[in-house]
Amino acid sequence: MSNALTPSDLIKLNRVQALAVSSDGTWVVVQVDRLNGDATKYVSDLWRVDLEDGSATALTKGEWNDTSPTFDAQGRLYFQSNRPTEDEDKKHDKRSQVWCFDGLGDPKQKTFEPLGVTTFSVSDNGELFYQASVHSDVDIEDSRAFADDRAENGPSALRYTTNRVRFWDHWRPMTHTQIVAGSDRRILFENKDVSEWVISPDGKHLYVTKPERCERDRIWEDTLLRIETESAKTDVVWNEEMTGVFSPVAGNDRLAFMVWRR
């Protein structure tokens, strides 16, 4: 029994969480979670694995999380990371940004969101789309200082205008969500919340599921929207009472999604 795995052994095992296949199909990038140097938390590294001989090479390594590897059609590797950014004076504040390996050398930072990036996607032509949060009543240039001050001095809880027993009527979120395109930060969609979103491969359409309260029973429902990324023209794809929409998958000229009914 000396070779039996113990709970401690299991905790020390590295964990494969995500992978992406290169555009030429010869290698993959794998996200691997491991214990940090102090064995107090898991951090994520990216590894390159050759599909011909199985050899593996570390692309990133540090005391932060490098996650969500994604290739564009030109072979550039994008990923999300909460590593120290170029505008933080080497201060690690744990806000995630999008980074990119474009050829040899170190990755380059692609987003500079004050509150970080939640998720991102890259179209076939290499255009970057991402989801970010902003404070509802604060200019974006002041968002980071506002967030730091609130984290240090409070309040950090939600604010209520009536008895919190009826919180679903009156609570006010501290932030709202934006779906943003390109380095010029074009806002394609903005709402208090977003359930899911997906970009068509050609980058021409954004599909968003927007949660809304049903007046009948106060249970969340979803409206599925299609937004043209060039003109921001918005059409409703799905909006039926007593239903929800999830897992949208987009092609250039078609869309698949799942619906639940109650």
NORPEJO-V812850 format. One record per residue. N is the residue number from 1. D_CENTER is the distance of its C-alpha to the mean C-alpha in Angstrom with 2 decimals. Layout:
BEGIN
n & d_center
N & D_CENTER
N & D_CENTER
END
This chain:
BEGIN
n & d_center
1 & 43.57
2 & 42.81
3 & 40.12
4 & 38.27
5 & 34.64
6 & 34.23
7 & 31.30
8 & 31.11
9 & 30.95
10 & 28.08
11 & 26.06
12 & 26.77
13 & 25.63
14 & 22.68
15 & 20.01
16 & 18.40
17 & 14.87
18 & 13.62
19 & 15.46
20 & 15.67
21 & 19.10
22 & 20.38
23 & 21.59
24 & 25.17
25 & 24.72
26 & 26.45
27 & 23.83
28 & 20.51
29 & 17.91
30 & 17.29
31 & 15.02
32 & 17.63
33 & 17.51
34 & 20.76
35 & 22.60
36 & 22.75
37 & 26.19
38 & 27.20
39 & 26.11
40 & 24.45
41 & 20.80
42 & 18.68
43 & 16.92
44 & 15.28
45 & 16.98
46 & 16.80
47 & 20.08
48 & 21.75
49 & 23.98
50 & 26.81
51 & 27.49
52 & 31.18
53 & 32.22
54 & 29.28
55 & 29.27
56 & 26.18
57 & 25.31
58 & 22.86
59 & 20.62
60 & 19.12
61 & 20.44
62 & 20.21
63 & 19.75
64 & 15.97
65 & 12.96
66 & 12.17
67 & 9.71
68 & 8.31
69 & 11.39
70 & 11.84
71 & 15.18
72 & 16.43
73 & 19.98
74 & 21.57
75 & 20.47
76 & 18.15
77 & 15.61
78 & 12.14
79 & 9.96
80 & 7.73
81 & 10.30
82 & 11.80
83 & 15.15
84 & 17.59
85 & 16.95
86 & 19.74
87 & 20.35
88 & 20.59
89 & 24.05
90 & 22.85
91 & 21.77
92 & 18.83
93 & 17.10
94 & 14.02
95 & 11.54
96 & 8.71
97 & 9.17
98 & 9.11
99 & 12.46
100 & 14.82
101 & 18.01
102 & 20.41
103 & 23.68
104 & 25.29
105 & 24.57
106 & 21.74
107 & 18.19
108 & 17.73
109 & 15.21
110 & 13.76
111 & 12.09
112 & 14.01
113 & 12.32
114 & 14.63
115 & 12.28
116 & 9.35
117 & 5.90
118 & 3.33
119 & 1.24
120 & 4.90
121 & 8.26
122 & 11.76
123 & 14.97
124 & 18.17
125 & 19.64
126 & 17.00
127 & 15.56
128 & 12.04
129 & 9.96
130 & 6.87
131 & 6.17
132 & 8.03
133 & 10.66
134 & 14.31
135 & 17.50
136 & 19.59
137 & 22.87
138 & 22.12
139 & 22.05
140 & 18.85
141 & 21.09
142 & 22.09
143 & 18.82
144 & 18.46
145 & 22.14
146 & 22.02
147 & 19.22
148 & 21.16
149 & 24.35
150 & 23.14
151 & 21.81
152 & 25.23
153 & 27.53
154 & 25.92
155 & 25.84
156 & 22.49
157 & 23.25
158 & 23.01
159 & 26.10
160 & 28.39
161 & 31.21
162 & 33.10
163 & 33.65
164 & 30.35
165 & 31.77
166 & 30.72
167 & 27.30
168 & 25.76
169 & 28.06
170 & 27.53
171 & 24.64
172 & 22.76
173 & 19.11
174 & 18.72
175 & 15.70
176 & 14.55
177 & 11.56
178 & 11.63
179 & 10.43
180 & 11.75
181 & 13.52
182 & 15.26
183 & 16.62
184 & 18.74
185 & 15.90
186 & 17.11
187 & 15.85
188 & 15.80
189 & 15.12
190 & 15.42
191 & 15.98
192 & 16.24
193 & 13.62
194 & 11.66
195 & 11.83
196 & 10.22
197 & 10.17
198 & 11.24
199 & 13.06
200 & 16.56
201 & 17.41
202 & 19.66
203 & 17.15
204 & 19.68
205 & 18.12
206 & 15.02
207 & 15.19
208 & 13.90
209 & 15.05
210 & 16.23
211 & 17.71
212 & 21.27
213 & 24.12
214 & 27.09
215 & 30.27
216 & 32.25
217 & 30.70
218 & 27.70
219 & 25.33
220 & 21.97
221 & 22.09
222 & 19.66
223 & 20.41
224 & 18.97
225 & 19.05
226 & 19.42
227 & 18.97
228 & 20.66
229 & 18.64
230 & 21.94
231 & 23.81
232 & 21.23
233 & 23.69
234 & 22.37
235 & 23.91
236 & 23.67
237 & 23.26
238 & 23.70
239 & 24.95
240 & 27.39
241 & 28.53
242 & 27.95
243 & 25.10
244 & 21.35
245 & 19.09
246 & 16.32
247 & 14.97
248 & 15.57
249 & 16.24
250 & 17.37
251 & 20.13
252 & 21.81
253 & 24.44
254 & 23.39
255 & 20.87
256 & 20.87
257 & 19.55
258 & 20.84
259 & 22.75
260 & 24.13
261 & 27.25
262 & 29.13
END
